[in-house]
Amino acid sequence: MTVVLAHGAGASMDSRFMAEAAAGLGARSWCVARFEFPYMLRRRDDGKKRPPDRQQVLEATWQEVIAELGPQGLVIGGKSMGGRMASLVADDSGVAGLLCFGYPFHPPGRPDKTRIDHLRRLATPTLIAQGTRDPFGNGDEVANYPLDPAIAFHWAPDGNHDLAPRKRSGNTAEGNLGAALDAADRFLRSLLG
């Protein structure tokens, strides 16, 4: 089984979070691939910060990656926007599963602008690792969403959008990420039957 991870809106595929997540899954014996969306590739070429591509470009990029690797035994996902875009193409692509870290359920400070319509009927087995105080969707908010039962959660205690807790919580960023990766490992093993 191969796991393909896409980056979030503002950080590349070799950001600290992406590198640690990929290394952690690799250490748990999973084959992991990462890629960058076109706008991030352009940023890498010229150094100019730019906003993400339009949604249809992001979805098409995911579809190209899936076609290249083949959907059989493929789990797609990623960090924030990368995971959200994967969730939009998962059902139609026939992949084995979906793995998201820090899903952007809504823009920060705008809990009324949810991005969950497709998650009400998502059929692809899914694990979302989310911080309990993520500004893009915290534990209290997400608990009230009418999401499909195919979606399972791992909650990082006191975690923010990167799953990192505040020091005073007694938890650590390393511990929260490690626990999320352990949950991802169990999820991936469950897909093997």
N, C-alpha and C positions, 0 to 999 in steps of 0.2 A: 504494500500500500504506500502511496506517495501523498504527501501533504504539500500543497502549494499555498504560499502566503503572499498576500499583497499588502503594501504599505498604506499608512493613513494619508490624509490630505497634505500634511505639512512636512513629513519626514520620509526619507528615502528607504529603500529596502535594506540598507546597511546601517540604519539608525540603531541605537543601543537596544531598544526594546525588540526590534525585529531580529537583530543578531542574537540576542540572548534567547528569544523564543525558539528560533531555528536551531541554535546549538543545544538547547534543552531538549527539544524533541528528537534531535539527532542522537543525543546521549541516551535516549530511551529507545533507541534502535529503529527510529522512523526515518525514512528517506524524505528529505525536505528540500523544496525548491522555492525560490523567491524570484519575483520579477518587478519591474517598474512600469507604471503607466506612461504614455507618451510625454505628458507635460513634465514628468520628473526626469525622463531621459533628456529632454531639451535643457532642463535646468542643469543637469550634470555636464552637458556639452558647453553651455555658455555661462553658467554660474548665476543666471538671472532667476530670481524667485518669481514664480507665477502661480495662478490659481489652478485647481484641478481642471482637467478636460471636462467637456459636457458629459452628462450621464451616459448617453448613447455610445460615446467613444470609450468610456470606462467599461461598459458592459461588453462592447465588441472586443476590447482587449482581453477581457476574461474569456470570452468565447474562443478567441484565437489560441490562448494558452491551453484551454481544455482540449481543443481539437488537436493541438500538437502533441499533447501527452496522452490523450485518450481518456475518456471518463471512467473506464473500468478500473476499480480500485483506487480512484482518485478522490481525495478530500480537499476541498477548496476553502479559502477563508482569508483571514488576515486581521490586521489592526484597524479598528475604527472604519473609515471610509472603504478601505480595501475589503474588509469583511462584509460591509453593507452591500457593496457592488457584487460580491460573490453570492450573497443571499438572494439577489435579484435574478441571477441566472441559474441558480442551483437546480431547481426543479426541472427546468427545460433541458438541462444539459446531461442529466442522467448520472451525475457523480454519486459516489458512495456516501458522502457526508459533507458537513459544513462546520467549520471551526472558527469562531470569531473571538477576538480579544478586544474588549472595550467597544461594544457596539454603540453607534451613535443613534440612540432612540429618538432624540430630538436635539436641536441646537441648544447650547448652554443658555440657561435663563429663559428658554422658551418651551416649557413642558407642554404647552398647548399645540405645538407644531410637530406632532409625532410623525415618525417614519416607520410605521408598523403595519400598514394595510396588507402588504404581501405576507407578513409574518402571521397573520390570522389563519392562513391556509397553507403554510409551508409544509411540504410532505417530506423533504429531505431530512434525515436524522441530523440534528444540530446540537452543538454545545456552544454556549456563549459564556465566556469568562468575563465577569463584570465586577468592578469595584462597588462596594455598597454605597459610596458617596460620589460616584461618577457624575460629573455635571451634565453628561449627555444622557443620563438615565440612571438614577440611583435605585437602591433596593425597594424603597417604598413606592416609587412611581411605577417601576416595572411590574411589581406584584399585582397592580390593578389593570394591566394590559390584557386584553383577550387574545393571547397568543396560542398558536397551534401546539398541541401536546407533543409534537415531534421535537420541540425545542426544550433542551435541558439547560440548566444553569449551574455554573460554579461561581459562588460569591466570594470575592476577596475582601476579608474584613477590613473596614475603614479605607478601602482602596479607592484611589482616584481613577482617572481615565487610563493611566498606565498601570493600574492595580496597586500602586504604591500607597502605603498608609502614612499617616502622621506619626512622628516619633513617639508622641505621648500615648499612642494606642497600644504600644507594647509589641506590635507586629513590625515586620521589616519588608522592604520591597523585595528582597531576595526570597524571603519565606513565602510571600504572597504569590510571586511568579512561580516559584517551585511547586506550590500547591496547585496552581492553575495548570501547570504542565503535567503534574501527576493526574489531575482530572482529565486532561486531554488524552493522556496515555490510556487511561481506563476507557474513555469514550472510543478511541481508535480501535482498541482491542475488541470492544463490543461489536464493532462493525465487521470484524473478521468472522464473527459467529462463534 
